[in-house]
Structure formats: structure tokens, C-alpha cells
Amino acid sequence: MEITVRPLNVDEPGMLEQLNALDEANDRDLFGAVDKHTVAQRRAILADTPYWTKHRWIAEVEPMDGGASVVGLCTVHLALEENLDAVDLGLAVHPAYRGHGVATAMIEQALLPAVADSDRHQVSYWGEIPAQGDPDDPALPTRRIAARMGLERRTMGVCRTLTLPVPEDLLDELAAEAAEKAGDYEIRLWDDAVPEEHLESFGVVLRQLDLDDPDEDFESEAPQYTPERIRTFEKRRADAGTRVLIAVALAPDGSIAAHSEIHVQGSAGTTVGWQENTLVMPGHRGHRLGLALKVANHRRLSQAFPELRRLVTWNSHVNPWMISINEKLGFEIAFREIGFQGEARADGA
């Protein structure tokens, strides 16, 4: 099979439709549900921001019915304000074409040369492994990819999925459990954007989330989330068609003590949602705020997006507190991810 690797041209006719199809195929394979994007939304997703730039390459094969077919996408992510010596790599291959050399072609022809050209030294890559697989098995495709790039295992996460909707009686039970230690906190629910008066406090929470992430030996500098940065990301999400359900707990002094988010692609046909950031600030832990916020968000999730069939989340495997909350809600392990880091070398040695 002949594989062609070349830079992505977002203005090429039909290209964004092919990228949407590639994403949907991988979603179905991993989660049994899909995100749906329009061409305009895909273009917004691919746009750079003041805080990072990305370089992308596609892998194509010649299908039997003629015309090139996109079967892979790889990315080099370069942060522009922090982690200035770091490169984050992304690699996606259509499920039907795995094991045919597509990933190898993208690594050899695009990723390794781009890393060398970046003049940055810390390289990060995440790859999936089976839920019960040995993370140190050198035969795993993810391990072979990391070895080829000269990267070592630094941390591991677990992907869990939840079948929707969550039964109302279970949410009632968990809400009662959370209320036992709720104290004087006030739960607020926001859609898509943070109210102006809470932007500063929200930025502190987002930074704390990165600082507290139990990422073992994985190295990353936590960003500063200014109001301008938060508003930039909100606009980017809106342009991409992403709806965001935000739940926060306000402390008596008005500061944000905890927060949780669910992201849902608003396009028709979307059947998967994403449980994102959940954090309780130091000094406010022990009040079951994380559980309370997730219950509140799950109640309105089923009302706002009744067509969703699956919710997906990731946790570090050394984060028992959040894992416990997710298991109470019914999340089950789908697969694991290994976070690799190192200094990539052209010979992969």
C-alpha cells in the first residue's frame, strides 16, 4: 500500500469533510459514539490562537474507487507563552488502516523532521493501550511508536465512559450524599461563558487544576489563565460549535471553591459528550463539592442534550478521589493512555 504524507491544506476542496470523517471513525472505534462537525466548525478547530500554533500533516492512500483518501493526521503543537522548550505530538490513524505503516510514515516523514526543526527539546506524546494491557509491553503499538521517537513512559491515565442518561434515582441518591457536607457553599450553573465578575477567580481555579494534576513524572508548566485568555478560548469553542455546561461552587466570600465542566458538540447527530475539568480548591476539600457539581451538571445534561448516549472522561490512575466520584456515577474503564516524554532523536535510539 502506497502512503503519501504531506502538509495539511485546509483550503483544499473536500479536505475538511475528510478530516471530519476521520475523527468520527476514531470516535466510533474508541467510544461507540460520535462528535459531528460542520466544515466551518472544523476550520475553527484547526485555527491557531495567540497561545499556541500547530503544524499538521495528513497521510493518504489511493482507494480502489479512485481519489485520495485521508487515513491519518499528525500534529506538532507549539505553545507560545509557556512550555517554550516543549513540543506536543498528536497522531491519529483510521481504525481500518492501523498496522499498515501509516503511523510510521507520518513519524518518519513529518513528526521527527518537524521536532528537529522546532529547536525545542522536550517532546510529549500520548497513546492508548487496552484497559487490561501491560503498559510496559514493548509489542504494544503505542510503545513501538514512543520507542521510535526516543520517548519514555512518564505517567498513565485512564479513560472511562458513562452510558447516558444517568438514572434520576441515582442522581437523587448522590445529591443527598453530597448535601450531608455541603456547608455554606452556593452552586451556580453557567452556560458557555463565565460571568465577568467571576473571571479572575475562574482563572485561579484553572491554573490550580494544572498545578494539582497528579501527573507523576510528566513535566509541564502550568499556564496563567488571564481573563483575556479565558475569553479567547470561549470564543474559539463557540466558533467550533461546542456547548459548555459549567458548574461552580461559590465560597461565602464569593470566590470559586470548586468547578466542573461538560463539553458537548452542538451539531445534529452528536452522541458523545466530554466530562472536562473538575477541581476543588485547597482549603475547600472534604465537602463533597466535586460530587455535588457533577450531579448538578448531569441533571441538566439529560435535559439540554437528550440525544447523547455516552459521556467520556479521563483521570490519572493515581487520582482515587475523582475516580471514586466517577465510579459512583457509573463510569466504566474503556482504555488507558500512557504519557511519554523525552528528547526525540532522528534515529529513535
NORQUI-V132297 format. One record per helix or strand. SS is the DSSP state (H for helix, E for strand). FROM is the first residue (numbers start at 0). TO is the last residue. Records with the same first field share a line. If there is no record, write none. Layout:
BEGIN
SS: FROM-TO / FROM-TO
END
This chain:
BEGIN
E: 3-6 / 48-48 / 51-61 / 67-78 / 85-92 / 121-129 / 151-162 / 185-190 / 241-249 / 255-264 / 271-279 / 309-315 / 331-341
H: 14-30 / 38-45 / 94-96 / 101-117 / 140-148 / 167-178 / 195-211 / 226-238 / 288-303 / 319-328
END
